[in-house]
Amino acid sequence: PTWSPSAVIPGMVAGDKLTVTHPRGARGTIRASDGQPAPVGSLAGVLSGIEKDQDDKLNGVPGTKVQLTHAGQTSQLASYEPTNGSDLKITIRRDWQQLAEGIVNQSGPPSALVAIQVSTGKILVAANNNAAGGFPLATIGRSPSGSTFKTVDALAEIRHRHFTADSIVSCPLHYTVMGFQFKNDRS
C-alpha cells in the first residue's frame, strides 16, 4: 500500500491540516446546604480537596470537534457537544459557617470549630481562625479537643464504665485508640 493523506480522510492532500479539539461545558459549582455557592473563607482547603476528588463530576464530559483545513477553507468533519458538569451540594450551612468564622477569629491562637448534626452526621460548620494560617485545623488538624470535652468524657465514664463522680481515673501521658496515639497536655 502507498501512504496518502486521503487514506485518513477522503479528499485530504499533503499540506492539509486536521485539528481535534475538546471543548468543555460549564463547570459545576460546590453549593452549601441552602443551594448558594459554598462560602470559601476558612473552607478554602476543604473545597479544594472536594474539587480534586469530584473533578470528573464537576467538569462533566468534554466534547470533540474534528476540523479539516483544505486550501484555506476549514470544514467540520465531526462534532460532539460537551456535557455540563454537575453541581455538588455539601452540608455546610453558610450562615452558621460565617458566624463560626467570626467567633473563632476572636481567638488569638490557632483555633477551629466544627458543628455536626448528631442525628444525621452532617457537618454543618468547619471553621478555622486566621491565626491557623490557612491550615485546615477543623478538618484535618490533629489537636486535642480541649476542656469542652471534659464534661462529655466524664459523662461517658459514668455511663459506660460505672464510675461515680468521686472516682479517680488514670490520666496517662499517651493513649492509643484504634492505632491513633493521643498525647495529654503536661500542664
Secondary structure, 3 states (H helix, E strand, C coil): CCCCHHHCCCCCCCCCEEEEECCCCCCCCEECCCCCECCCHHHHHHHHHHHHHCHHHHHCECCEEEEEEECCEEEEEEEECCECCCCEECCCCHHHHHHHHHHHCCCCCCCEEEEEECCCCEEEEEEECHHHCCCCHHHHCCCCCCHHHHHHHHHHHHHHHCCCCCCCCCCCCEEEECCEEEECCCC
